[in-house]
């Protein structure tokens, strides 16, 4: 935990790793009840130095290609190993490193309403688990009201699509279908069951505070960036939730027995429910204006960062939204299953994309270089993965 700032902080804009260090200090208190600033100890963490330094440079607005619209703009981010729960990087907020230590960590401590990000975690996975639905299940997107009220539930665009498959309902983040799915789960299993599931996924909410509005991330449900990422990670980990953590081992300089925490995974839903199985996948047919664009930032080739974000911005001006997960394989699977339409990354190794590219092609998609040519495997190459209408 001892850091030589002179070697790691070339910008002079603050203490490197500070958001991560603060999270570690809080976790040490939780594990041992001791203050690492007053008692000598050696702490082994899960931090990935390169990831953390990149996050530090973003929050300090030093990362090329990322600019904030004004001084009031705030952000938070966290990087978690979905398989182990290990936290490898934390972005605690704007200019976090220059503000001192033990500030409000926006990634681990501040809670906000999750909005539509809760829908796959809460509404649809429980419908798979308890109602026997699949991605081909047909729902009706229509005006509905909250039980016992005259409050009409609308979608973000104020429109209704009529009959839609669950896959399309999720892909288009429809509110009415999400509420209907959760209400049917509540009718079948009860509110207590749903609240216990959320608690098992690391989301703190009481039975008194829970109602069906939580299904679209509203009312009294709030989560931290860390909690939301960990819950999403559980779905990617076949339904197994592991508490996110920063510490591998603590050794005390006074000879006290070391602490090596163990983090057992908990099966929160079945692996079948965690993955949206049920029908053959196929790429989307939406045009660019209605498309989700996924991209990779080529983190191991930083000289491509500017070009990557410029291309992302160009797409952002023309598409519905852009997103980045950090995994070419997962992004390509999202393309193949119709949850997004375009994926690009300016340089990848064959082992990064070979399996995903095959899945895209089997699902009816096209995988080419940015020039539209066949991929020249196995050497590294500039490339663009997209479904062409």
C-alpha positions as CSV (number, residue, x, y, z in Angstrom):
1,X,0.0,0.0,0.0
2,X,3.0,2.3,0.3
3,X,3.2,4.3,-2.9
4,X,6.2,6.3,-4.3
5,X,4.2,9.2,-5.7
6,X,7.3,10.7,-7.4
7,X,7.4,7.6,-9.7
8,X,3.7,7.2,-10.4
9,X,2.4,10.8,-10.6
10,X,4.0,12.5,-13.5
11,X,1.2,15.0,-13.8
12,X,1.5,16.3,-10.3
13,X,-2.3,16.5,-10.1
14,X,-2.9,14.3,-7.1
15,X,-2.3,11.0,-5.3
16,X,-2.4,8.0,-7.7
17,X,-4.6,5.1,-6.7
18,X,-6.4,7.2,-4.1
19,X,-9.9,5.9,-4.8
20,X,-8.7,2.4,-4.6
21,X,-6.7,3.0,-1.5
22,X,-9.7,4.4,0.3
23,X,-11.8,1.4,-0.6
24,X,-9.0,-0.9,0.7
25,X,-8.9,1.1,4.0
26,X,-12.6,0.7,4.4
27,X,-12.3,-3.1,3.7
28,X,-9.5,-3.5,6.2
29,X,-11.7,-1.9,8.9
30,X,-14.5,-4.3,7.9
31,X,-12.2,-7.4,8.0
32,X,-10.1,-6.6,11.1
33,X,-11.5,-3.6,12.9
34,X,-8.1,-2.1,12.8
35,X,-6.8,1.2,11.3
36,X,-4.1,0.6,8.6
37,X,-2.9,4.2,9.1
38,X,-2.1,3.6,12.8
39,X,-1.1,-0.1,12.8
40,X,1.7,-1.5,10.7
41,X,0.5,-4.0,8.1
42,X,1.3,-5.2,4.7
43,X,-1.8,-5.4,2.4
44,X,-2.0,-7.4,-0.8
45,X,-4.7,-6.2,-3.1
46,X,-6.4,-7.1,-6.4
47,X,-5.6,-3.8,-8.1
48,X,-4.5,-3.8,-11.7
49,X,-2.0,-0.9,-11.9
50,X,-2.6,-0.2,-15.5
51,X,-6.4,-0.2,-15.1
52,X,-6.2,2.0,-12.1
53,X,-3.8,4.5,-13.7
54,X,-6.1,4.8,-16.7
55,X,-9.1,5.5,-14.4
56,X,-7.1,8.1,-12.5
57,X,-6.2,9.8,-15.8
58,X,-9.9,9.8,-16.8
59,X,-11.1,11.4,-13.6
60,X,-8.3,14.1,-13.9
61,X,-9.3,14.7,-17.5
62,X,-5.9,13.7,-18.7
63,X,-7.0,10.7,-20.8
64,X,-6.8,11.7,-24.5
65,X,-10.1,11.7,-26.2
66,X,-12.3,12.1,-23.1
67,X,-13.5,15.5,-22.2
68,X,-16.2,16.6,-19.8
69,X,-18.8,19.2,-20.8
70,X,-18.4,21.3,-17.6
71,X,-16.9,21.3,-14.1
72,X,-20.1,20.0,-12.6
73,X,-20.1,16.8,-14.6
74,X,-19.6,13.8,-12.3
75,X,-18.8,10.2,-13.0
76,X,-17.9,6.9,-11.3
77,X,-16.6,3.6,-12.6
78,X,-15.5,0.2,-11.3
79,X,-13.8,-2.8,-12.9
80,X,-14.6,-6.2,-11.4
81,X,-13.4,-9.7,-12.4
82,X,-16.9,-11.3,-12.8
83,X,-15.6,-14.8,-12.1
84,X,-13.9,-13.9,-8.8
85,X,-15.4,-10.7,-7.5
86,X,-12.0,-9.1,-7.4
87,X,-12.1,-5.3,-7.9
88,X,-9.2,-4.4,-10.2
89,X,-9.9,-0.6,-10.6
90,X,-12.0,2.2,-9.1
91,X,-12.8,5.6,-10.4
92,X,-14.1,7.4,-7.4
93,X,-15.2,10.7,-9.0
94,X,-14.0,13.8,-10.7
95,X,-10.6,15.0,-9.5
96,X,-10.8,12.4,-6.7
97,X,-7.0,12.0,-6.3
98,X,-6.4,15.7,-5.7
99,X,-9.1,16.1,-3.0
100,X,-7.3,14.2,-0.2
101,X,-8.1,10.8,1.3
102,X,-11.4,9.2,2.5
103,X,-13.6,11.3,0.4
104,X,-17.1,10.2,-0.8
105,X,-16.2,7.4,-3.2
106,X,-18.8,7.7,-5.9
107,X,-18.1,4.1,-7.2
108,X,-18.4,2.3,-3.8
109,X,-20.3,4.6,-1.4
110,X,-22.7,6.8,-3.3
111,X,-26.1,5.2,-4.3
112,X,-28.4,6.3,-7.0
113,X,-31.5,4.9,-8.7
114,X,-30.3,2.3,-11.2
115,X,-33.0,3.1,-13.8
116,X,-33.2,0.7,-16.7
117,X,-30.0,-1.0,-15.8
118,X,-31.9,-3.0,-13.2
119,X,-34.3,-4.6,-15.8
120,X,-32.2,-7.6,-16.8
121,X,-31.1,-8.2,-13.2
122,X,-34.5,-8.1,-11.6
123,X,-37.4,-8.4,-14.0
124,X,-36.4,-10.7,-16.8
125,X,-34.0,-13.1,-15.1
126,X,-36.7,-13.8,-12.5
127,X,-39.2,-14.4,-15.3
128,X,-36.9,-16.9,-16.8
129,X,-36.4,-18.6,-13.4
130,X,-40.0,-18.7,-12.2
131,X,-42.4,-18.2,-15.1
132,X,-40.8,-20.5,-17.7
133,X,-40.3,-17.7,-20.1
134,X,-37.7,-17.5,-22.8
135,X,-36.4,-14.8,-25.1
136,X,-39.0,-15.7,-27.6
137,X,-41.9,-15.2,-25.1
138,X,-44.3,-12.7,-26.5
139,X,-45.5,-9.7,-24.4
140,X,-47.8,-6.8,-25.1
141,X,-46.3,-3.3,-24.8
142,X,-49.3,-1.2,-24.0
143,X,-50.4,1.5,-21.6
144,X,-50.8,0.1,-18.1
145,X,-51.2,1.5,-14.6
146,X,-49.6,0.8,-11.3
147,X,-51.9,-1.5,-9.2
148,X,-54.3,0.6,-7.2
149,X,-53.5,3.8,-8.9
150,X,-54.4,5.8,-12.1
151,X,-50.7,6.4,-12.8
152,X,-50.0,5.4,-16.4
153,X,-46.6,3.7,-17.1
154,X,-45.1,4.9,-20.3
155,X,-41.9,4.1,-22.3
156,X,-39.1,6.7,-22.7
157,X,-40.3,7.7,-26.1
158,X,-44.0,7.8,-25.2
159,X,-44.9,5.1,-27.7
160,X,-46.1,1.5,-27.5
161,X,-45.1,-1.3,-29.8
162,X,-47.9,-3.9,-29.2
163,X,-46.8,-7.5,-29.4
164,X,-43.0,-7.9,-28.9
165,X,-40.7,-10.7,-27.9
166,X,-39.0,-10.5,-24.6
167,X,-35.7,-10.2,-26.4
168,X,-36.9,-7.0,-28.2
169,X,-38.5,-5.7,-25.0
170,X,-35.2,-5.9,-23.2
171,X,-33.2,-4.7,-26.1
172,X,-35.3,-1.6,-26.4
173,X,-35.6,-1.1,-22.7
174,X,-39.4,-1.0,-22.6
175,X,-40.9,0.0,-19.3
176,X,-44.3,-1.6,-19.6
177,X,-43.1,-5.1,-20.3
178,X,-40.5,-4.9,-17.4
179,X,-43.3,-3.9,-15.0
180,X,-45.6,-6.7,-16.3
181,X,-42.8,-9.3,-15.9
182,X,-41.9,-8.3,-12.4
183,X,-45.6,-8.1,-11.4
184,X,-46.2,-11.7,-12.6
185,X,-43.1,-12.8,-10.6
186,X,-44.5,-11.1,-7.5
187,X,-47.9,-12.7,-8.0
188,X,-46.3,-16.1,-8.4
189,X,-43.5,-16.0,-5.8
190,X,-44.4,-13.1,-3.5
191,X,-42.6,-9.9,-2.6
192,X,-40.5,-11.6,0.1
193,X,-38.9,-13.9,-2.5
194,X,-38.0,-11.0,-4.8
195,X,-36.5,-8.9,-1.9
196,X,-34.4,-11.9,-0.8
197,X,-33.1,-12.4,-4.3
198,X,-32.1,-8.7,-4.5
199,X,-30.3,-9.0,-1.1
200,X,-28.5,-12.1,-2.2
201,X,-27.3,-10.1,-5.2
202,X,-25.8,-7.5,-2.9
203,X,-28.6,-5.0,-3.4
204,X,-29.8,-3.6,-0.1
205,X,-33.6,-3.0,0.0
206,X,-36.1,-3.8,2.7
207,X,-39.5,-5.4,2.2
208,X,-41.1,-2.1,3.2
209,X,-39.3,-0.1,0.5
210,X,-39.8,-2.6,-2.3
211,X,-42.6,-2.3,-4.8
212,X,-43.1,-3.0,-8.5
213,X,-41.7,0.5,-9.4
214,X,-38.3,-1.0,-8.5
215,X,-38.6,-3.0,-11.8
216,X,-37.7,0.1,-13.8
217,X,-35.2,1.4,-11.3
218,X,-37.5,3.8,-9.6
219,X,-39.0,4.7,-6.2
220,X,-36.8,3.6,-3.3
221,X,-34.3,1.2,-4.9
222,X,-30.8,2.6,-5.0
223,X,-27.5,1.0,-5.7
224,X,-23.8,1.9,-5.9
225,X,-21.8,1.5,-9.0
226,X,-20.1,-1.4,-7.3
227,X,-23.3,-3.2,-6.3
228,X,-24.7,-2.8,-9.8
229,X,-21.5,-4.1,-11.5
230,X,-21.4,-7.1,-9.1
231,X,-25.0,-8.0,-9.8
232,X,-24.5,-7.8,-13.5
233,X,-21.4,-9.9,-13.0
234,X,-23.4,-12.6,-11.3
235,X,-25.5,-13.1,-14.5
236,X,-22.3,-13.4,-16.5
237,X,-21.0,-15.9,-14.0
238,X,-23.9,-18.3,-14.5
239,X,-25.9,-16.9,-11.7
240,X,-23.2,-17.1,-9.0
241,X,-22.8,-13.9,-7.0
242,X,-19.5,-13.2,-5.3
243,X,-19.1,-10.2,-3.0
244,X,-16.8,-7.6,-4.7
245,X,-13.5,-7.1,-2.8
246,X,-10.2,-5.4,-3.0
247,X,-8.0,-7.5,-0.6
248,X,-6.3,-10.8,-1.0
249,X,-4.3,-10.9,2.2
250,X,-3.3,-8.8,5.2
251,X,-0.1,-9.4,7.1
252,X,0.6,-7.6,10.5
253,X,4.1,-6.3,11.2
254,X,3.7,-7.1,15.0
255,X,3.4,-10.8,14.3
256,X,-0.3,-11.1,14.6
257,X,-1.7,-14.0,12.5
258,X,-2.4,-12.8,8.9
259,X,-5.9,-12.5,7.5
260,X,-6.6,-14.2,4.2
261,X,-10.3,-13.5,3.5
262,X,-12.3,-16.1,1.5
263,X,-15.2,-15.1,-0.7
264,X,-17.7,-17.9,-1.4
265,X,-19.9,-17.6,-4.4
266,X,-23.7,-17.9,-3.9
267,X,-26.0,-19.3,-6.5
268,X,-28.7,-16.7,-6.7
269,X,-30.5,-18.0,-9.8
270,X,-30.0,-21.1,-12.0
271,X,-27.4,-20.9,-14.7
272,X,-30.2,-21.4,-17.3
273,X,-32.0,-18.3,-16.0
274,X,-28.8,-16.2,-15.9
275,X,-28.4,-16.7,-19.6
276,X,-31.4,-15.9,-21.8
277,X,-31.8,-19.3,-23.5
278,X,-34.8,-20.5,-25.4
279,X,-34.5,-19.8,-29.1
280,X,-32.0,-19.5,-31.8
281,X,-30.1,-16.2,-31.8
282,X,-30.0,-13.9,-34.8
283,X,-28.5,-10.5,-35.5
284,X,-30.6,-7.4,-35.4
285,X,-32.1,-5.8,-38.5
286,X,-32.3,-2.2,-37.1
287,X,-30.9,0.6,-39.1
288,X,-28.0,2.8,-37.8
289,X,-30.3,5.4,-36.2
290,X,-31.9,2.7,-34.0
291,X,-28.7,0.8,-33.4
292,X,-26.6,0.2,-30.3
293,X,-22.9,0.5,-31.2
294,X,-20.3,-1.4,-29.1
295,X,-16.6,-0.6,-29.2
296,X,-13.2,-1.5,-27.8
297,X,-10.7,1.2,-27.0
298,X,-7.6,-0.9,-27.7
299,X,-6.2,-0.4,-24.2
300,X,-3.0,-2.2,-24.9
301,X,-2.3,0.0,-27.9
302,X,-2.8,3.5,-26.4
303,X,-1.6,5.2,-29.6
304,X,-5.0,4.2,-31.1
305,X,-7.0,5.7,-28.3
306,X,-7.7,9.0,-30.1
307,X,-8.7,7.3,-33.3
308,X,-10.9,4.9,-31.4
309,X,-12.8,7.6,-29.5
310,X,-13.1,9.8,-32.5
311,X,-14.8,6.9,-34.4
312,X,-17.0,6.2,-31.4
313,X,-18.0,9.8,-31.3
314,X,-18.8,9.7,-35.0
315,X,-21.1,6.7,-34.5
316,X,-22.6,8.4,-31.4
317,X,-23.9,11.3,-33.5
318,X,-25.7,8.9,-35.8
319,X,-26.8,5.9,-33.6
320,X,-29.1,5.4,-30.7
321,X,-26.3,4.9,-28.1
322,X,-22.8,3.6,-27.7
323,X,-21.4,1.3,-25.0
324,X,-18.1,-0.4,-24.0
325,X,-17.9,-3.6,-21.9
326,X,-14.2,-4.3,-22.2
327,X,-14.6,-7.8,-23.7
328,X,-14.6,-8.3,-27.5
329,X,-16.0,-11.8,-27.0
330,X,-19.0,-10.6,-25.0
331,X,-19.6,-7.7,-27.3
332,X,-19.7,-10.0,-30.4
333,X,-22.1,-12.3,-28.6
334,X,-24.3,-9.3,-28.0
335,X,-24.2,-8.5,-31.7
336,X,-25.1,-12.1,-32.5
337,X,-28.1,-12.2,-30.2
338,X,-29.5,-8.9,-31.5
339,X,-28.9,-6.8,-28.4
340,X,-26.6,-4.5,-30.3
341,X,-25.9,-3.9,-34.0
342,X,-22.3,-2.8,-34.5
343,X,-19.0,-3.6,-32.8
344,X,-15.6,-2.2,-33.7
345,X,-12.1,-2.2,-32.3
346,X,-9.0,-0.9,-34.2
347,X,-6.7,-3.8,-33.2
348,X,-7.3,-7.2,-31.8
349,X,-5.5,-10.6,-31.7
350,X,-7.2,-13.6,-33.2
351,X,-7.8,-15.2,-29.9
352,X,-9.8,-12.1,-28.8
353,X,-12.4,-12.4,-31.6
354,X,-12.2,-15.8,-33.3
355,X,-14.9,-17.5,-31.3
356,X,-17.1,-14.4,-31.2
357,X,-16.8,-13.8,-34.9
358,X,-17.9,-17.3,-35.7
359,X,-21.0,-16.9,-33.5
360,X,-21.8,-13.6,-35.3
361,X,-21.5,-15.3,-38.7
362,X,-23.6,-18.3,-37.6
363,X,-26.3,-15.8,-36.4
364,X,-26.4,-14.2,-39.8
365,X,-24.0,-11.3,-39.3
366,X,-20.9,-10.2,-41.2
367,X,-17.4,-9.8,-39.9
368,X,-15.0,-7.7,-41.9
369,X,-12.1,-5.3,-41.7
370,X,-13.0,-1.6,-41.6
371,X,-12.4,-1.6,-45.4
372,X,-15.0,-4.4,-45.8
373,X,-12.5,-7.0,-46.6
374,X,-12.1,-10.6,-45.3
375,X,-10.2,-10.8,-42.0
376,X,-6.6,-11.6,-42.7
377,X,-6.2,-14.1,-39.8
378,X,-4.1,-14.9,-37.9
379,X,-2.1,-11.7,-37.7
380,X,-3.3,-8.6,-35.9
381,X,-5.4,-6.3,-38.0
382,X,-7.6,-3.3,-38.1
383,X,-11.1,-4.5,-38.2
384,X,-14.8,-3.7,-37.8
385,X,-17.5,-6.2,-36.9
386,X,-21.0,-5.2,-37.9
387,X,-24.2,-6.5,-39.4
388,X,-24.9,-5.0,-42.8
389,X,-28.5,-4.5,-43.8
